Amino acid sequence: MPADDDTDPTASDRPTNTDEDEFTVTPYDIEGDVDYEKLLDRFGADRLTDEQAARFPDHPLVRRRIYYAGRDVDQFLDAAERGTTHSIVTGVGPSGPLHLGHVMPFYLAKRIQDETGARVYIPLSDDEKYLLKDQSVEEIRGHTRDNLRDLLAVGFDPERTRILVDTLDADVVYPTAVRMAKRITQSTVDAVYGEPPNVGLSFYPAVQAAHLLLPQLVHGRHPTLVPVAIDQDPHVRVARDVAAKEDFDVEKPGALLGKFLPSLAGPGKMSSSDDAPGIELTDDPEDARETIVQHAYSGGRADVDAHREHGGDPEVDVAYQLLYYFLEPDDEAVERLAGEYRHGELLSGELKQYAAETVGEFLRAHQERRNALGPLAEELAPFRLTGDERAALQPSLGE
């Protein structure tokens, strides 16, 4: 019997399509019309209950069920309410500029940290992106530096936040990953991820398991929560399987699983290589406004008269969805906009302008904090592992 049945590498975990489920969701590939309900069955995750959502620090991403499912959420919430040690792990792969979808879990993690005092660990998977993408080492390094500045601009507490870069912190990440790798079979990797294109990615699930268990290896056994888009759940499942082994005195990491921020191209077939324009955190706010006005898929009618008579559909309108996901925190405001849009009182162009201004305000505030940062090495220093924390990890394979 497998140590953890939610990581049993059965056929249901394989990233292939079936006649019934014509979509693929893995950490490396997203294709087709993603059915979030079917993903819960496929991945074996639990829907977030109203009671659980109410126990989180108030945030629209949870309140509106953008983060809609999870694993072992109650253990994390119990520790947060008791004021005992609890941690969040959520990272990024630096293969390009961060966009609005990338930054959602980080602003959510900051809200939780502000309200509960959670420790936050942020790993940057520069090695994974080198193995996965057709980019040079220099290109990955440049993206890593840019991503780090955006992460620092979120405003985490340096006393309770640690940011790691795999190649920069290889002295602690690699020996820890080796310990994990000994407990992960190739059949598990193939079943959960599909056949890796190179041996580096075949090893990489062990590195991700190391990421997710680092807080406990440093601070002792305690509940950990991983807020990520649902395509990253395979990493959590493998880490939970490793955590169940007797070698490690850790709890299985929990997860808070989220939906994908819609592409500006709108509903339909989704692809991780979508060529539709996106909103990057470094975009000029005026340019971002024009991108939304020109490219955001509309749920409105073909002409004004038809829209006034029949109304639009906010469920497929990308401008509305940008607001609903997290950029408009006021529930009454998003409900009012949806109602006016459905009844034809609010036109598509007007809704786009509202969303464009809101996105612009978000970008301006983020960029002000980003631009106020000093040299990267100096800003990053308080977020690096301390000597004692590194010492807790370095004896992974011996002294």
C-alpha positions in Angstrom: 0.0 0.0 0.0 1.4 3.5 -0.8 2.4 5.6 2.1 0.0 8.4 1.0 -2.9 7.5 -1.2 -3.1 11.0 -2.7 0.3 10.4 -4.3 -0.3 6.8 -5.5 0.9 7.0 -9.1 -2.2 5.4 -10.6 -3.5 6.0 -14.1 -5.7 8.8 -12.8 -2.5 10.8 -12.1 -1.2 10.4 -15.6 -1.1 13.6 -17.6 -2.8 12.1 -20.6 -6.2 13.0 -21.9 -9.2 10.7 -22.1 -12.3 10.9 -24.2 -14.2 12.3 -21.2 -11.6 14.7 -19.9 -10.0 16.4 -22.9 -7.6 18.6 -21.0 -4.2 18.2 -19.6 -2.9 19.9 -16.4 0.7 19.2 -15.2 3.4 21.6 -13.9 4.8 21.6 -17.5 1.8 21.6 -19.7 -1.8 23.0 -19.6 -4.0 22.2 -22.6 -7.7 22.3 -23.3 -10.8 23.4 -21.5 -9.8 23.0 -17.8 -12.6 21.6 -15.7 -11.8 22.5 -12.1 -14.4 20.1 -10.7 -12.9 17.1 -12.5 -9.4 18.1 -11.4 -10.5 17.6 -7.8 -11.4 14.0 -8.6 -8.3 13.5 -10.7 -5.9 14.9 -8.1 -7.8 13.8 -5.0 -8.0 17.2 -3.4 -10.8 18.5 -1.2 -13.1 21.4 -1.9 -12.6 24.3 0.4 -15.5 24.6 2.8 -17.3 27.8 3.9 -16.0 27.2 7.4 -12.4 26.8 6.3 -12.6 29.9 4.0 -14.0 32.0 6.9 -11.0 31.0 9.1 -8.5 32.4 6.7 -7.4 36.1 6.9 -9.9 37.9 4.7 -8.8 38.1 1.1 -10.8 38.0 -2.1 -8.8 35.1 -3.5 -10.1 32.9 -0.8 -13.4 34.6 -0.1 -14.4 34.3 -3.8 -13.0 30.7 -4.1 -10.3 31.5 -6.6 -8.4 29.3 -4.2 -11.0 26.7 -4.0 -9.5 23.4 -2.9 -6.8 22.0 -0.7 -5.2 19.4 1.4 -4.8 19.4 5.2 -6.0 23.0 5.4 -7.4 22.6 8.9 -4.0 21.7 10.5 -2.5 24.9 9.2 -5.5 27.0 10.3 -5.4 25.4 13.8 -1.8 26.4 14.2 -2.4 29.9 13.0 -5.2 30.3 15.5 -3.2 28.9 18.3 -0.2 31.2 17.4 2.1 28.2 17.1 4.6 27.7 14.3 3.1 27.5 10.8 4.6 28.2 7.4 3.8 29.0 3.8 5.8 27.8 0.8 5.1 29.2 -2.6 7.7 29.8 -5.3 8.2 30.8 -8.9 10.2 29.6 -11.9 12.1 32.6 -13.3 11.7 32.1 -17.1 10.4 35.6 -17.8 8.8 38.7 -16.3 6.2 38.1 -13.6 2.6 38.8 -14.6 -0.6 39.3 -12.7 -1.3 35.6 -12.5 2.1 34.8 -11.0 1.8 37.4 -8.2 -1.5 36.3 -6.8 -0.2 33.7 -4.4 2.5 36.0 -3.1 0.0 38.8 -2.2 -2.2 36.2 -0.5 0.8 34.8 1.4 1.7 38.3 2.5 -1.9 38.9 3.8 -1.7 35.6 5.8 1.7 36.5 7.2 0.5 40.0 8.2 -2.5 38.5 10.0 -1.1 35.3 11.6 2.7 35.7 11.7 3.3 32.8 9.3 6.8 32.1 8.1 7.0 32.3 4.4 9.5 30.4 2.3 9.9 31.4 -1.4 12.1 29.2 -3.6 13.1 30.3 -7.1 13.5 27.3 -9.4 16.1 28.7 -11.7 17.6 25.3 -12.3 14.2 23.8 -13.3 13.6 26.6 -15.8 17.0 26.1 -17.4 16.2 22.4 -17.8 12.7 23.1 -19.2 13.1 26.2 -21.3 15.2 27.0 -24.4 17.0 29.8 -22.6 20.6 30.4 -21.8 22.1 30.5 -18.2 22.5 34.3 -18.7 18.8 34.7 -19.7 17.6 32.7 -16.6 19.9 34.8 -14.4 18.4 38.0 -15.7 14.8 36.8 -15.2 15.8 35.6 -11.6 17.1 39.1 -10.8 14.0 40.8 -12.1 11.7 38.3 -10.4 13.5 38.9 -7.1 12.8 42.6 -7.3 9.1 42.0 -7.8 9.0 39.6 -4.9 10.7 42.1 -2.6 8.2 44.7 -3.7 5.4 42.6 -2.3 6.5 43.7 1.1 7.1 40.5 3.1 8.5 40.7 6.7 12.2 39.9 6.4 12.3 38.5 9.9 9.8 35.8 8.9 10.5 35.3 5.2 13.2 33.4 3.5 13.9 33.6 -0.3 16.1 30.9 -1.8 17.4 30.5 -5.4 18.2 26.9 -6.2 21.6 27.5 -7.8 22.6 30.3 -5.3 21.6 28.1 -2.3 22.7 24.8 -3.8 24.8 24.0 -0.6 21.5 23.5 1.3 19.0 22.7 -1.5 21.0 19.9 -3.2 21.9 17.7 -0.2 18.3 18.0 1.0 17.0 17.0 -2.4 19.3 14.0 -2.5 17.7 12.7 0.6 14.3 13.2 -1.0 15.4 11.6 -4.2 16.2 8.3 -2.5 12.5 8.0 -1.6 11.0 8.8 -5.0 10.9 6.1 -7.6 11.1 6.7 -11.4 7.7 5.1 -11.8 6.2 7.8 -9.5 7.9 10.6 -11.5 6.6 9.1 -14.8 3.1 8.6 -13.5 2.7 12.0 -12.0 4.6 14.1 -14.5 4.8 12.1 -17.6 8.1 11.0 -19.2 10.6 13.7 -18.5 12.5 15.2 -21.5 15.8 15.0 -19.8 17.4 13.5 -16.6 17.5 16.8 -14.9 13.7 17.1 -14.9 13.5 13.5 -13.8 15.4 14.5 -10.7 13.6 17.8 -10.2 10.6 16.4 -8.2 13.1 15.7 -5.4 14.2 19.4 -5.5 10.5 20.5 -5.2 10.0 18.1 -2.3 13.0 19.7 -0.6 11.5 23.2 -1.2 8.2 22.2 0.4 9.8 20.5 3.5 12.5 23.2 4.1 10.5 25.1 6.8 10.1 22.0 8.9 13.7 20.9 8.4 14.8 24.3 9.7 12.2 25.0 12.4 11.0 21.6 13.4 7.8 19.7 12.7 4.8 22.0 12.1 1.9 22.6 9.6 2.9 24.0 6.3 0.6 25.3 3.6 1.4 25.6 -0.1 -0.8 28.1 -2.0 -0.3 27.5 -5.7 -2.2 27.2 -8.9 -3.6 23.7 -9.3 -1.2 22.7 -12.0 1.5 22.7 -9.3 -0.3 20.2 -7.1 1.8 17.2 -8.4 4.8 18.7 -6.6 2.7 18.8 -3.4 1.5 15.2 -3.8 5.1 13.9 -4.3 6.3 15.9 -1.3 3.5 14.5 0.9 4.5 11.0 -0.1 8.1 11.7 0.8 7.1 13.3 4.1 5.3 10.1 5.1 8.5 8.1 5.0 10.1 7.3 8.4 13.3 9.1 7.4 11.9 12.5 8.0 10.3 13.9 11.2 7.9 16.2 9.3 4.2 16.6 8.6 2.8 16.2 5.1 2.7 19.7 3.6 -0.9 21.0 3.0 -2.0 22.8 -0.1 -4.3 25.6 -1.1 -5.1 25.1 -4.8 -6.1 28.0 -7.1 -7.6 28.5 -10.5 -5.7 30.1 -13.4 -6.1 33.8 -14.0 -7.9 33.9 -17.4 -5.9 34.8 -20.5 -6.8 38.1 -22.2 -7.9 35.9 -25.1 -10.9 34.7 -23.1 -12.5 31.3 -22.6 -11.8 28.3 -24.7 -8.8 26.1 -25.1 -6.1 27.1 -22.7 -2.4 26.6 -23.2 0.7 27.3 -21.1 2.3 28.6 -24.3 -0.6 31.0 -25.1 0.5 33.8 -27.3 -2.2 36.2 -26.1 -0.7 39.4 -24.5 -0.5 39.5 -20.7 -0.1 42.1 -18.1 3.4 42.1 -16.6 4.3 43.7 -13.3 6.8 46.0 -15.0 4.4 47.2 -17.7 3.8 50.9 -17.9 0.3 51.4 -16.4 -0.8 53.3 -19.5 0.4 50.5 -21.8 -1.4 48.0 -19.6 -4.6 50.0 -19.9 -4.3 50.0 -23.7 -3.6 46.2 -23.7 -6.8 45.6 -21.7 -8.9 47.9 -23.8 -7.6 46.5 -27.1 -7.2 42.8 -26.3 -9.4 41.7 -23.3 -12.1 39.3 -24.4 -15.5 40.8 -24.1 -18.6 39.2 -22.8 -20.7 41.9 -24.3 -22.9 42.0 -27.4 -22.0 42.8 -31.0 -23.5 46.3 -30.8 -24.7 48.8 -28.2 -28.4 48.3 -28.9 -28.2 44.5 -28.5 -26.1 44.9 -25.4 -28.6 47.4 -23.9 -31.4 44.9 -24.6 -29.8 41.6 -23.7 -26.9 42.5 -21.5 -23.5 40.9 -21.3 -21.9 37.8 -19.6 -19.5 38.7 -16.8 -18.5 35.0 -16.4 -16.6 35.1 -19.7 -15.7 38.8 -19.8 -11.9 39.0 -19.0 -12.1 42.6 -17.8 -14.6 41.6 -15.2 -12.7 38.5 -14.2 -9.5 40.5 -13.6 -11.6 42.6 -11.1 -13.3 39.6 -9.6 -10.2 37.5 -9.0 -8.5 40.0 -6.7 -8.0 43.5 -8.1 -11.4 44.8 -6.8 -11.5 43.8 -3.1 -15.0 45.3 -2.5 -17.6 42.5 -2.9 -20.4 45.0 -3.3 -18.6 46.7 -6.1 -18.0 43.5 -8.1 -21.6 42.4 -7.6 -22.9 45.8 -8.7 -20.7 45.7 -11.9 -21.8 42.1 -12.7 -25.5 43.1 -12.3 -25.2 46.2 -14.4 -23.4 44.3 -17.1 -26.0 41.5 -17.2 -28.8 44.1 -17.5 -27.1 46.1 -20.2 -26.6 49.2 -18.1 -22.8 48.9 -18.2 -21.2 48.6 -21.7 -18.2 46.5 -22.5 -16.0 49.5 -23.1 -17.0 51.0 -19.8 -16.2 47.8 -18.0 -12.8 47.6 -19.7 -12.0 51.2 -18.7 -12.9 50.4 -15.1 -10.7 47.3 -15.1 -7.9 49.1 -16.9 -7.8 51.9 -14.3 -7.9 49.4 -11.4 -5.0 47.4 -13.0 -3.1 50.6 -13.5 -3.5 51.6 -9.8 -2.2 48.1 -8.8 0.8 48.4 -11.1 1.6 51.9 -10.0 1.6 50.9 -6.3 3.7 47.8 -7.0 6.2 49.6 -9.2 6.6 52.4 -6.6 7.7 49.9 -4.1 9.9 48.1 -6.7 11.6 51.3 -7.8 12.3 52.3 -4.2 14.4 49.2 -3.6 18.2 49.7 -3.4 20.8 47.3 -4.9 19.4 43.8 -5.1 22.1 42.1 -3.0 21.5 44.5 -0.2 17.8 44.2 -0.3 17.9 40.4 -0.5 20.4 40.0 2.3 17.8 40.1 5.2 15.7 37.4 3.4 18.6 34.9 3.0 18.9 31.9 5.3 20.8 32.7 8.5 23.9 30.9 9.6 22.0 28.8 12.1 19.3 28.0 9.5 21.9 26.9 7.0 23.5 24.8 9.7 20.2 23.0 10.3 20.1 22.0 6.6 23.7 21.4 5.7 24.2 18.1 7.7 21.6 16.5 5.4 24.1 13.8 4.2 26.5 14.0 7.2 28.5 16.6 8.9 
